[in-house]
Amino acid sequence: MFFTSNTKMQFKDIPGHQKIKTFLAHSAHEGRVAHAQLFWEKEGYGGLALALAYAQYIFCEHRSETDSCGECPSCKKVSRLTHPDLHFSYPVVRLTGKAAAPISTDFIKIWREVMIANPFTGVFDWLQTLDIGNKQGNITVRECQEIIRKLKLKSFEASSRILIMWLPEYLGVAGNVLLKLIEEPPPDTLIILVSDEPDQILATILSRTQLVKINPPADDDIADYLINHYQLDRQSALQIARLADGNMQAAIKMVHEESGEMETLFRNWMNICYRFKTKDMVVWVDEMAAMGREKQKNLLLYAIHYLRESLALPYTGNENVKLLETEKKGAAFLSNVLNFDHYNQLADLFDKAHYYIERNANPKILFLNLSMDLSHVLRKTRTI
């Protein structure tokens, strides 16, 4: 599933990362572009979006010192992901009925649809879009050979060629095939690797790249993006931004899952669990199970966020905690009645539940078991 957000591929359209944008634009403007770069991020921080904006800036026919023009033929082709000198590589799965190992171009149409709609898409959602079942995504040896072949060709329109490889950690040992190319690419060739887990990449590849560390965008930057793209009010946008914790993909999902309801949903759940109202608990679990997996994950993320901020409240003060005014009263109450051990137990329960929901656990069984466990922890406080 993907969501249309009228995404553009300019630096100005990506929330936050001003220092990185300035660095990338300046290096390209001055003609000092490292031939192999590794954009290191956590999922949803915007690494792929930055790589696309960087490519558009390099290809742009009328760029300024800070951004591409967005209007020239090259910019329009990059924004549609159809520029003939811009190549992509990403994890794919074997096609049913095909003996040959899969390559990225087998899936280029759906890749364009998904990434134009949302360049912050994570690998789980990308692979689910391919309807993989029990298959594992990877980047194959055949794909590596195809990359070498394409980058040896002359450029079609631009004076250079760019390869963006999304998630090179899916290369595995196949990455050895690309070592010489990464170390000594053809003239006027730029290779950008965008990774969520660089520790899973071959050390011999890492040593051949220039590292560009991407930190999470600030909450205010995410909120501004949500207000501009989804017409949210400021309070709702800030609440989602704080829950997303820098993950733009999570923030966009929350918009579509109406995550403004999380506070009420969470508060009611905690009341039921503490009072151990089993009939109400079963009704709540049935309602939660019917809400869909994304909303279930969002609730658990909200619970983790709420607990973290409640724990920090006595130390950071009311003005510094990342909660809305309507949430702070309940957080203050929790901070008075839960000790550090209680917080750890609750956070561990929510974290494990989120992990299993992501892996398609049965929501009724999971939330009923979780509610029972929460009741056990909450009732131990006695004074809550």
N, C-alpha and C positions, 0 to 999 in steps of 0.2 A: 504494500500500500504506500502511495506517495501523495503529497499534497502540493498543489500549485501555489507558488508564492510570487509569481512574476519576477523570478530571479534574474538579475543582471550580473555581468562578470567584471564589473569595475571595482577597484579598491574601495571607493566611497560607499558601496552597497554592502560591505561586510562589516558587521559590528565590531568595534574595538581594534586592537592590534596596530595602533598608529605607528609605533616605532618600527615594527616589521614592515609595514607598508612603505614607510619612508626609506628604510634600508633597501628594499627590493627595487623600488622605483629609482632611487639614486644610483644603485649599482648598474642597472640597465641603462639609465640615461647617460652614465659616464662610460659605458662600454666595458665594465669590469664584472662580468657575470661568470661565476664559477661554473664549470661545465657539468658538474654533478652535485646536486644539492639534496639534502635530506630534511624535509619538513617534519619535525618531531612534535607530536601533539598527543592529547587524549581525545578519544572519540567525541566529535561534536564541537571541538574548539574552532574549527574553520580552516583546517590545513588544506583540504582540497579546494575550497572556495578561494583561498589565497593563491594557490597554484594556478588556478584558472584565470584569476585576475592578473597575475604576473605574466602568464602567457599572452593574454590579450594586450597587456601594456607593451610587451616586447614586439608583438606583431603590428601594433597600432601605427597607422600612417600619419597621424596628427596628434601624437601624445604630448601632454604637458610635462612639466617636471615632476608632477605628483600622480597623474592618472592617465589612463587611455581616454580617447575622445568618446568612445561608445557609439560613434555614428559612421565611421568609415567602413568600407566593405570588409576589411580584415576583422574589425571589432564585431561586426554583425555575424560573421562566420564563426568566430570563437564563441560568441554568446549562444549560438545554436549547436556548438560542438561539432561543426562540420568543416573547419579549416583544414585544407589538405596537408598542411605541414605540422599539424598538431595531432599527435598520436597518443593513444591511451592503452594502459594495461591494468587489469584489475582481476580479482578472484572470480573464477567461473566454475561451472560444473559440467560434467560430461552429459552430452545430449543423448537422449534415449534413441537407440537404433543406429548410433554413429560409432564406428570403431576408432576413428581418429581422436586423439586428445583434443579437448576444446581449446579455443583461443578467444581472445577478447572480441575480435570482430564478429564472431558468431552471435554476439549479444549486443552489438553496437546500437541497434535501434532502441531497445529497452533501456540501455545505459543512458542514452541521450534523454529519453523521457524522464527517467528518475532523477538524474542529476540537474537537468534544467529546472525541474520542479523544485528540487531541494538539494543543493550541493553540500548540505550538512548531513546527508544520509549516512547512517552507520552500516557496518558490514552485515549485521544480523538482518536488518530490514532489506538490504540489497539482495542477500541470498534468499530471503523469504519471497521476494518478488519473483525470483527465478523458479519458485515452487520446487525446492530441492529435495523435499522429503528427508530421507536419511543420508543424503549425499553430503560430502565435504567440499567446500570451495578451495581451489588452489590456483596457482599460476604455474603452468606446465613448462617442461623443457621445449615442447613445440612452440609455445608462446614466446619463449626466449629467443629461439631461432628466428621466429617471425619478426621480432623486434630488431634483431641484428640486420635482417634483410631490408626492412623498411628504412632504417637509419643510414644504410649505405647508399640509398637512392638520392638523387639530387632533389633539392627542395622544389616545390611546384610553383609557389607564388612569392613566398617570403625569402629573405636572405639567409634564414636559419630554419632549423627543425627543432621541435620540442617534443619530448616524450614525458608524459606524466604517468607514473606508475603508482597507483593507489594500493596501499597495503602490501609492500614488498615482503613483509613477514610471511606471506602465503607462498613465497617462492620455495622455501626449504632449500634442499641441496641443489635444486635446479638453478639457483642463483649463481652457481659456479660458472655456468655458461656465459653469464653477462660480465664477468670480472674484467676481461680485457676491454670490452666496450665501455664500461664505466670509467676505467682508468684512462683510456685513450679513445674517446669517441671521435667520430669523423669531424672535420672542421665545421664550425658554426652549428653545433649540436648541443642542446641543453637537455639534461636528464634530471627530472625532479621526482624524487621518491617521497611519498606522503605516508607516514607510518604512525599507527597507534601504539605499537609495541616494538620499538627498535631493538630491545634486548633479544627478540626472536629472529633478528636479521643476522645473516652471516657476518662475522667480524671482518672478513676480507672485503665485504661490500661497504660496511660502515667506514672503514679506514680510507676509502676512496672518495668519500663525499664531504661536502661542507655542511655542517650542522646548522639548521635554523630552528631554534627552540621556540615553540608556539605556546604561550601561556593562555589561560582562559580569558575570554572577554569579560569586562566588568559587568556587574548587574545592571547598572544604568545604561550601558551600551546595548545589552540584550533587550532591556525594556523599551528603549527607543526604537529598536528594530521591530519589535512586536507591535508597538503603537503605529508605526508607519506602514507596516505590511498587513496587519490584521485589525487595525482600528480598535484596539483595546483601550480601555481607560488606564490611566497611570497606575492606579492601585493594583489592578489585576495583572498588568504587565510586570510590575515589580515583584509581585508574589510569585509569578511563574519564573521570572529570572532568578530569584533566590533559590527556588526549588531546583532549577535546572543545574545550578552549580557550574556554570560555564559551558554546559552542553547545549548547543543550539538545536540539535536534533531533538533532544528531550523537551526543550522549550516549545518548539513548533508542535510536537505531539500533544503537549498539554493544552495548547490553544485549541486544537481540534477536539480534544476530549473534555473541554469545559472544566479545566482544573480549578477554577474559582470556587468550586463546590467542596474542595478538599478539606477545608477547615471544619465545616459542619459535619461532613462524613466521618472525619477522624474523631472529632469530639464525641459524637454519638456512639461510635464504636468503643471508645475508651470507657464511657459511662456504662455501657452494657457489660463490658468485660469486668470492670471493677465490681459491679453489683451482681455479677454472675447470674444474669437473667437468661437462662438457657433457651426459653421459647423465643425471646427477642433476639438472641444470638443466632438462632437458626434462621429466623426471618431475615436478619441483616446479612448473613452469609449467602442466602439465596438471592437477595437483591444484588449483592456485590458480584456474585458469580455471573449474573446476567448483564453486567455493565461492560464487559469486554476486557480483553487482556491489557490494553494500553492504560485504561483507567485504573485497573488493579495495580499495575506497576507504578503509576503516578501516585496513588494513595500511599504505597509503601515508601516511595521516595519522599513524599511529604512527611510521613511519620519519622523517617530518619532525620530529615532536616529539622523538624519541630523539636525532636529530642535533643539534637546537638545544640540548638539555640537556647533551649530551656536550661541545659546544663551550663552553658556559657553565661547566662544572664547574671548571676551573682557576681561574676568576675569582670564582665565587660560593661555592665550598666545598661539601663533601659534604652538609652539613645543609640547604642552601638549594636545591639542585637538585631539580626536580620529577620525580624518578624513584623507583621502589620500590627497596628494598634489594637485591632480586635483580637489578635492572637496572644498578645503579651500578658493579659490577665491570666489566662490558662497556663501559660508558660511559667509565670511567677509562682502560681500555685504548685505546679509540678516540681519546681526547683526547691520548694520548701519541704516537700514530703518524700521525694525520692532521693536515695543516697546514690553514691557513685556506682555501687555494685548493681543497683536496680537499673540505672541507665544502661550499663554495659549489657545486662541481660536482655533488656527490651531492644536495644539497638542490634544486638546479635540476632534476635528473632526476626526483626524486620528485614535485616540484610539477607539472611538465609532465604526468607520467603520470596524476596525480590529475585534472588538467583534462580529459584525453582520455577517461579512464574515465567521468567524469561525462557525457560527450557520446557514450557508447555505442561507444567504440572496441572492436575485437576484442581480448578479453583475452589470448588466446594469443599473438597477434602482438605486442601491446604489452609483455607481461611477458617474452617471450623477448628482444625488442630491448632492453628496460630492463636485463635481467640481463646481457646482453653488455656494455652500456655501463658498468654498475656494476663488472663484472669489470675492465674497462679502467682505471677510476679506482682501484680498490682495489689492483690489482697494481702500479700506479705507486708505491705507498708502499714496496714492497719489504720492509719490516720488519714488516708487519702479521701 
